[in-house]
Amino acid sequence: MSSGLDVVVLEARNRVGGRLLSLPAPGGALDVGATWFWPGEPRMAALIAELGVATHTQYLAGDALYHDVSGIQRIDGNPIDVSAERISAGAQELAHAVARELPPDTIRLDHPVTQVRLTEEGVTAETPKGSFGADHLILAVPPALAMSAIEFVPDLDEQTAAVARITPVWMGAITKVVAHFSEPFWRDRGLAGAAISHVGPMHEIHDTSGRDGRPAALFGFVPPTGVGQTTVSSTEVLNQLVETFGSDAANPDELIIRDWRDEPYTSPPGVESLQAYELFGHPCYRVPALAGRLHWGSTETSTTHPGHIEGALAAADRAAKAVIGATRARGGR
């Protein structure tokens, strides 16, 4: 339902989606950002139904693998994965579907915000391509990134600024590896494609194939080894895949290694050092800053499902309701 407000979206990247990033592949797409959504997430369910976005269930059939210093063990069944849902065209399709519903020129790509300034009329956002004035501004970026990349005039209050600087960026320090194969060969061996490793470098591996196994792919998470340390190499990844799944894993059609620390519009410098996850959903994020004009709208600020897409929707819903309520209270549009 339309609120009747005039809205402009300033998007730093040359695409929509943020941490939703899906790369095209024969038969579908490969998610190198967020992958799943979960039962009990009502905002996701409602948005997907409203937009008519096709989904499918995470592949679960088969056995899992466990790898430690003693070797690789095959575990009957799959206790690693749960019945999560996937967006069949890739998670980024959710952002594309939302964007298609917006009026023309609502989204301004390649418009990173460098300064947010409180004015007598409201708030102004400065970008390299011009200034944008508004009654209210919603920051849909991780708080730590906002503190690193945006100048606030005047400064935010001391408590909010202190909390925002050290709030972790969900998955911001993680490298995601996606190995695309011509066939989901592990399924033929009765494997679910799920593995836990204490040897690494990928600590988790999951089947990320599309509906009906196309495109066929495995993905894994690689945590950082330290602040500023280089991420995993393709050789290390392939060695682990072969050791875990056999020689069929040696020659993927495509190997994607995406270090999210290298995404300047996701992660601030030193993101690996941000570990205070208890700050997710901190009360300061529920209080608009800059005389009530600045609202927090990223998943890290949500009190429910922080880190998930559902958390981002919850934070956005809270911020939007605050803006609409404040605007109506002043008798504005």
Secondary structure, DSSP 4 states (H G I P E B T S, - for coil): --------EE-SSSSS-TT--EEEETTEEEESS--EE-TT-HHHHHHHHHHT--EEEPP--SEEEEEETTEEEEESS-SS----EEETT-THHHHHHHHHHSPTT-EESS----EEEE-SSSEEEEETTEEEEES-EEE-S-HHHHHHH-EEESPPPHHHHHHHHHPPPTTTT-EEEEEEESS-HHHHTTEEEEEEESS-S-SEEEE---GGG-SEEEEEEE--SSTT-----HHHHHHHHHHHH-GGGSS-SEEEEEEGGG-TTT--TTGGG---GGGTT-GGGGS-BTTTTEEE-SGGG-SSSTTSHHHHHHHHHHHHHHHHHHHHHTT--
